[in-house]
Amino acid sequence: MADVMRADARRNRDRILQAAAAAFAAADSVSLEGIARDAGVGIGTLYRHFPSREALVEAVYRAELAEVADSAQALLRTHPPVEALRRWMDRYAQFVAAKRGMAESLRAIFETGTVAQSDTRTAVLAAVDALLAAGAEDGSLRSDVPADDVVTGLLGIMLASGSLEQSQRMFDLLLAGLVAARAN
């Protein structure tokens, strides 16, 4: 019976995380009651798993960071490196955009050191480095561009662009600069 309860609790936690991620991505102001309702659980269940808004934001952030970082390898298993990198750029942009409703809580979490911004940068750099290395190995991507330059470019594009369409065009331009020149 205890195993069933643990599995049920794990499912509730996962549903809460999914509902919270969707809510934080969709709105600037998110109520925990609304997240619980969207997850199909009571507010007490939400608070048993996440005793504060910051605890919930931290869990959502960590889960999404792990997913976006892990997605690089998953993309490389199913796509050539150039395409995997371009798809990863879109996934990373979604990750960044989805933090809109979490901004205030994320600032507090970063300020207290609960989550170190360096952890985020390390995970993102490792993902980009894996994509670049795969492309350098097969000759499709330049081998002289550091992952840090790519991540800085992505962040600059996301901060400066006025629309999703413009971001997409700029990602394509960034990728074009990363593609290895082919000898004729």
N, C-alpha and C positions, 0 to 999 in steps of 0.2 A: 504494500500500500504506500509506503514511503517513497518508493521509486516513481509511482504514478504521480504523487504529489510533486516530487522534484521535476518531473517532466512537464507537468501542468504549470508549475511556477516558472520554469524556463520558457515555456510557450508564452505565458503572460508577459514576461520580461521582454521577450523578442517582439511581441505585438506592441508593447508600450514604446520600445525603441523605434519601431517602424512608424508608428503614429506620430511620435515626437519629431522624428526626422522630417516627415512630410509636413507637419504643422509649422516647424521652424523654417522650412524652405518657402512656405507659402505666405507667411505673414510676419510682420514686425512685432506684433503683440500676440502672444500665445498664452492661453490659460491652461493650467495643469488639469483642470476639470474637463476641458475640451479634449485634451490628449487622452485622458482616461476613457472618456466616452467613445472617442474614435477607435481606441484599442479594444473596446468591449469589456473593460474592467471597471471596477469601482475606484474611487479616489484613494481609498484605504490601501488597495492593492498597489497602486502606483507609488504611494508613499512607503510601503513596505520595501519595495525594490529601490526606490530613489527618495531618500528622506528630504531632499531639497531640490529646487529648480536647478541649482548649480550641479548637483550630483547627476541629475538627468541630462543636462547639457554636456557634462563631461563624458558620460557614457555614450551619448549619441556621437559626440565628436570623435572619441577614440574608436568607436565601431566604424564610422565612416572613413576616418583616416586609414585604418587598417585595410578597409575594402578598396579605397582608391590606390593605396600603395600596392596591394596584392594584385590589382587588376592589370598591372603592367605585365606580369608573368603570364596571366591568363590570356591576355591579348596576344602575346608572343607565341603562345601555343596554337593559336588559330589564325593568325594573320602574319604576313611578312612585316619586318621591322618598321618600314616607313608607314604602312597603314596602321600598324599597332600604335606607333607613336602619335599619329594624328587622332586616332580614336581615344587614346589616353588623354590627349589635350582636352577633348570634349568632356571626358569623364572628370578631369580635374576642374574644369570650369564649372561643372555642375556642383562639385564638392564645395568650391569657394562660394558660389551663388547661394547654396543652400544654408549658409551660415547667417543669412540676413536676420532671421528671428532670434538668433542666439547671440548676436553681437555683444549686447551688454553683459550677459552672463559669461561669455567667452573672455571678455576683457577682465572680468573679476577673477576668473580661473587662471588666466595667464599672470595676472598681477600677484596672486597668492602663490604662484609656483606649482599649483596642483597639476597643471599641464604645462610643460615647458615648450615655448615656441621652437626651441632648437629640436625637440623631438619631432615636431611636424616637419620642419625643414629637412631633417635627416631622413625621414621616411619618404618624402617627396623626391629628394635628391637621389636616393637609392633606386626608386622606381624609374626615374628618367635616365639614370646611369645605366640601368639594365637594358632599357630600350635603345639607347645610343650604342652601347657595346654590341648588342645583337646586330644593329645596322652596320656598324664598323666591321664586324666580323664577316658579314656577307657582302660588304662593299656598297651597300645602298645608302649609308649615311656617313657623313664626314666623321673622321676620328679625332679631329683637333678641336672640337667644341665641348667645353666642360658642361656637365649637367647644370651647374649653378647658373651659367649664362642662359640656358634654356628656361629654367624656372623663373629667373628674373624677367626674361622676356614675356613669359606667360602672365606673370603677375602684372607687369606694366600694361600689357594689352587689356587685361580684365579691368584694371583701374581706370584706364584712359578711354576705352571705347564707349561709344554712346548707345550701342545696341548689340543685340545678339548677332545680327547679321554682320556688323562691322567686326566683332570679335572673331567670327568664323573666317572672314576674309584675312584678317591679320594673322590668325593661326596658320592659314594656308601659306601666307608669305613667310612666316617664321620657318615653317617646315621646308619650304622651297630653299631657304638658305642653309638648311641642314643636309639636304640631299647631296650625296657625293657626285662630283662631276665624273662623267663616264668618258673614258678615252675612246676616240673613234677609230 
